[in-house]
Amino acid sequence: MSAIRVAPVFRAKPSFKVLAGLVGSSAAALYLLNNYNNNHNGGGHGRHVGKSLLAGSALIVNKADPPKNADFETYQKIYNDIAERMRNDDDADEGAGRYGLLCRLAWHTSGTYKKSDNTGGSFGGTMNYSPESSDGANAGLEYGRAFLLAIREKYPWISHGDLWTLGGVVAVQEAGGPKIKWRPGRKDSTDASRVPENGRLPDAAQGAEHVKNVFGRMGFTDRETVALIGAHCLGKCHTDRSGFDGPWGPSFTMFTNDFFVRLLQGWHVRKWDGPKQYQDDESNSFMMLPTDMALKEDSAFLKYVKIYAADQDVFFKDFSNAFSALLERGIDFPKNSKQFTFKTLDEQEE
């Protein structure tokens, strides 16, 4: 999963055949196609929003409203359905599966949060609409949203914000990562003024100061920032989406501290026609983004890189807390709202 903003690339609009194949049912494919056309052709609620969200207004309030008839067991079933679908798709994307994709979807729908006015974030499921849907930082995430459409067909009452963030929880846990506490209550928004402007997600070509500014805008510390970027242990980059190419390591379907271990090793700038990225000195098989290397080059970040490289348990604990917080940024949950901790498929089979 890349939680990093990337330079927009020129790419052809996916065909209906491709989209239908991703979701596996005609109804879901039609839904996706209609939504895609709205986003890219200016129809309905997908019309382009060219100004900052609620500029100059007071803090907005996002009141969570958990479904009354859905309890923990209900969401464990939804978790299981997502996990089974992921397991059946293990060979997708040349063996990368859907772990990085769904983790990135949860990250990006949440990572637009702006603490100063409480805008953005996962509450409204606004990635369905332009300009967020067409942000270069979100290139390729239409495949993640399509992948989850089959789940929403079965549970049509679940909001996009809840579904996408829950998908990220499933991805981390089923890949062997830490438990991520999660709770429902996000509400879909069709208010165009709620769609955050482009530019809120990290730019992969930038350095440490940019990273600090972006994560600081969301209210995260340096330590939490480093922990969150550690999710780059999952998945890989694609030239037709981000412009960057390759995985961060060999075990891109496993959530580990390998990202930090490798980051401390030797790297050089890759010689190729694409954007600046780094290759490992040992095999020339793995990559790092400029924003990844910034964690190694900045002393405030580097001390946490070393901590996480030396102790995976510490990384897991910090990532769990930071990721759960990221998914809930900007949301006012009821006082009696409990966070759920789900069992993995393997744990349920024991």
Sequence and secondary structure as in RCSB ss.txt:
>XXXX:A:sequence
MSAIRVAPVFRAKPSFKVLAGLVGSSAAALYLLNNYNNNHNGGGHGRHVGKSLLAGSALIVNKADPPKNADFETY
QKIYNDIAERMRNDDDADEGAGRYGLLCRLAWHTSGTYKKSDNTGGSFGGTMNYSPESSDGANAGLEYGRAFLLA
IREKYPWISHGDLWTLGGVVAVQEAGGPKIKWRPGRKDSTDASRVPENGRLPDAAQGAEHVKNVFGRMGFTDRET
VALIGAHCLGKCHTDRSGFDGPWGPSFTMFTNDFFVRLLQGWHVRKWDGPKQYQDDESNSFMMLPTDMALKEDSA
FLKYVKIYAADQDVFFKDFSNAFSALLERGIDFPKNSKQFTFKTLDEQEE
>XXXX:A:secstr
    B          HHHHHHHH SHHHHHHHHHHHHHHHHT GGG    S TTTT      B    TT  HHHH
HHHHHHHHHHHHHTTTHHHHTTTHHHHHHHHHHHHTT BTTTTB SSTT GGGSTTTTT GGGTTHHHHHHHTHH
HHHHSTTS HHHHHHHHHHHHHHHTT     B         GGGS  TT S BTT  HHHHHHHHHHTT  HHHH
HHHHGGGGS EE TTTTS  EESSS TTS SSHHHHHHTS EEE  SSSS  EEETTTS  EE HHHHHHHHSHH
HHHHHHHHHH HHHHHHHHHHHHHHHHHTT B  TT   B    HHHHH 
